[in-house]
Amino acid sequence: MTRLQYAAHIGVSNPTLTRWVKRGMPVRDDGRLDVEAVESWRKANESRLLAERVKG
């Protein structure tokens, strides 16, 4: 799945995904996302991601 497709799928912006990549979100070598790996990463980092959303 592309980053733009995934952003639309979960209801976040592309800049949000860019921030997540900088924080360690897994991206395949071809730039696409392995949804299962990303969902696992999001679950493991849920509290930090929520705190960032609150800060805005």
C-alpha positions as a Markdown table, in Angstrom:
| # | Residue | x | y | z |
|---|---|---|---|---|
| 1 | Met | 0.0 | 0.0 | 0.0 |
| 2 | Thr | 1.3 | 3.5 | -0.7 |
| 3 | Arg | 1.7 | 6.1 | 2.0 |
| 4 | Leu | -1.1 | 8.2 | 0.6 |
| 5 | Gln | -3.4 | 5.2 | 0.4 |
| 6 | Tyr | -2.6 | 4.3 | 4.0 |
| 7 | Ala | -3.0 | 7.9 | 5.2 |
| 8 | Ala | -6.5 | 8.0 | 3.6 |
| 9 | His | -7.3 | 4.5 | 5.0 |
| 10 | Ile | -6.6 | 5.5 | 8.6 |
| 11 | Gly | -7.7 | 9.2 | 8.3 |
| 12 | Val | -4.4 | 11.0 | 8.8 |
| 13 | Ser | -2.4 | 13.4 | 6.7 |
| 14 | Asn | 0.6 | 12.5 | 4.6 |
| 15 | Pro | 2.8 | 14.9 | 6.8 |
| 16 | Thr | 1.7 | 12.8 | 9.8 |
| 17 | Leu | 3.0 | 9.7 | 8.1 |
| 18 | Thr | 6.2 | 11.5 | 7.3 |
| 19 | Arg | 6.7 | 12.3 | 11.0 |
| 20 | Trp | 5.9 | 8.7 | 11.9 |
| 21 | Val | 8.6 | 7.5 | 9.4 |
| 22 | Lys | 11.1 | 9.8 | 11.1 |
| 23 | Arg | 10.1 | 8.2 | 14.4 |
| 24 | Gly | 10.7 | 4.7 | 13.2 |
| 25 | Met | 7.5 | 3.6 | 11.3 |
| 26 | Pro | 8.6 | 0.7 | 9.0 |
| 27 | Val | 8.7 | 1.3 | 5.3 |
| 28 | Arg | 9.6 | -1.2 | 2.7 |
| 29 | Asp | 12.7 | -0.7 | 0.5 |
| 30 | Asp | 10.4 | 0.3 | -2.4 |
| 31 | Gly | 8.7 | 3.0 | -0.3 |
| 32 | Arg | 5.4 | 1.1 | 0.1 |
| 33 | Leu | 4.0 | 0.1 | 3.4 |
| 34 | Asp | 3.5 | -3.4 | 4.8 |
| 35 | Val | 0.2 | -2.7 | 6.5 |
| 36 | Glu | 0.6 | -5.5 | 9.1 |
| 37 | Ala | 4.1 | -4.2 | 10.1 |
| 38 | Val | 2.8 | -0.6 | 10.3 |
| 39 | Glu | -0.2 | -1.6 | 12.4 |
| 40 | Ser | 2.1 | -3.5 | 14.8 |
| 41 | Trp | 4.3 | -0.4 | 15.0 |
| 42 | Arg | 1.3 | 1.9 | 15.6 |
| 43 | Lys | 0.0 | -0.4 | 18.4 |
| 44 | Ala | 3.5 | -0.5 | 20.1 |
| 45 | Asn | 3.7 | 3.3 | 19.9 |
| 46 | Glu | 0.1 | 4.2 | 20.5 |
| 47 | Ser | 0.6 | 6.2 | 23.7 |
| 48 | Arg | 3.3 | 8.3 | 22.1 |
| 49 | Leu | 1.3 | 8.9 | 18.9 |
| 50 | Leu | -1.8 | 10.0 | 21.0 |
| 51 | Ala | 0.4 | 12.4 | 23.0 |
| 52 | Glu | 1.6 | 14.0 | 19.8 |
| 53 | Arg | -2.0 | 14.4 | 18.6 |
| 54 | Val | -3.0 | 16.1 | 21.8 |
| 55 | Lys | 0.0 | 18.5 | 21.5 |
| 56 | Gly | -1.1 | 19.3 | 18.0 |
